[in-house]
Amino acid sequence: MVPDMDEKELLHRLHTSLIKNLLEKIESGEATAADLGVARQFLKDNGIDTVAKAGAPILRLADSLPFDPAEDDVPKYA
């Protein structure tokens, strides 16, 4: 049972619990595709993103995708 708390504290605890749970699953290698989707959406919903630097693993991932950035007017990161 959750003790009486104000809404702000409840939301903080919920966020913290979700973050810890997802992080544990991801770091242990037990995360499912659904877990990764929840983590991705959680980060997006909270305005968390990254700017890739040259040589970053995320750029290798982007380069491996079968899409041509020029076709969609999407800038190619360097």
C-alpha positions as CSV (number, residue, x, y, z in Angstrom):
1,M,0.0,0.0,0.0
2,V,1.3,3.4,-0.9
3,P,1.4,5.8,2.1
4,D,-0.4,9.1,1.8
5,M,1.8,11.3,-0.4
6,D,1.2,14.3,-2.6
7,E,0.8,13.7,-6.4
8,K,4.3,15.1,-7.1
9,E,5.9,12.6,-4.8
10,L,3.9,9.7,-6.1
11,L,4.9,10.6,-9.7
12,H,8.5,10.9,-8.7
13,R,8.4,7.4,-7.1
14,L,6.7,6.0,-10.1
15,H,9.3,7.5,-12.5
16,T,12.1,6.3,-10.3
17,S,10.7,2.8,-10.1
18,L,10.2,2.6,-13.8
19,I,13.7,3.8,-14.5
20,K,15.3,1.4,-12.1
21,N,13.3,-1.6,-13.4
22,L,14.0,-0.8,-17.1
23,L,17.7,-0.2,-16.4
24,E,18.1,-3.5,-14.5
25,K,16.5,-5.4,-17.4
26,I,18.6,-3.7,-20.0
27,E,21.9,-4.0,-18.2
28,S,21.2,-7.7,-17.4
29,G,20.5,-8.5,-21.0
30,E,17.0,-9.7,-20.1
31,A,15.1,-6.8,-21.7
32,T,12.5,-7.8,-24.3
33,A,11.8,-5.8,-27.4
34,A,8.7,-4.5,-25.5
35,D,10.9,-3.3,-22.6
36,L,13.2,-1.5,-25.0
37,G,10.3,0.1,-26.7
38,V,9.0,1.3,-23.3
39,A,12.5,2.7,-22.5
40,R,12.7,4.5,-25.8
41,Q,9.2,6.0,-25.4
42,F,10.0,7.0,-21.8
43,L,13.1,8.9,-22.9
44,K,11.3,10.5,-25.8
45,D,8.3,11.6,-23.6
46,N,10.8,13.1,-21.2
47,G,12.7,15.1,-23.8
48,I,15.8,13.0,-23.5
49,D,17.9,12.6,-26.6
50,T,21.4,12.7,-27.8
51,V,23.5,14.3,-30.5
52,A,25.9,11.7,-31.9
53,K,29.6,12.5,-32.2
54,A,31.8,11.1,-34.9
55,G,32.6,7.5,-34.3
56,A,29.7,7.0,-31.9
57,P,28.1,3.5,-31.9
58,I,24.7,5.1,-32.7
59,L,26.2,6.4,-36.0
60,R,27.3,2.9,-37.0
61,L,23.7,1.7,-36.3
62,A,22.3,4.6,-38.4
63,D,24.7,3.9,-41.2
64,S,23.7,0.2,-41.2
65,L,20.0,1.0,-41.9
66,P,18.9,0.5,-45.5
67,F,17.7,4.0,-45.9
68,D,19.2,6.8,-48.0
69,P,19.1,10.1,-45.9
70,A,19.1,12.1,-49.2
71,E,15.8,10.6,-50.2
72,D,14.0,11.9,-47.1
73,D,16.0,15.2,-46.7
74,V,17.3,13.9,-43.4
75,P,20.8,15.2,-42.6
76,K,23.6,12.7,-42.4
77,Y,25.6,13.1,-39.2
78,A,29.3,13.2,-39.3
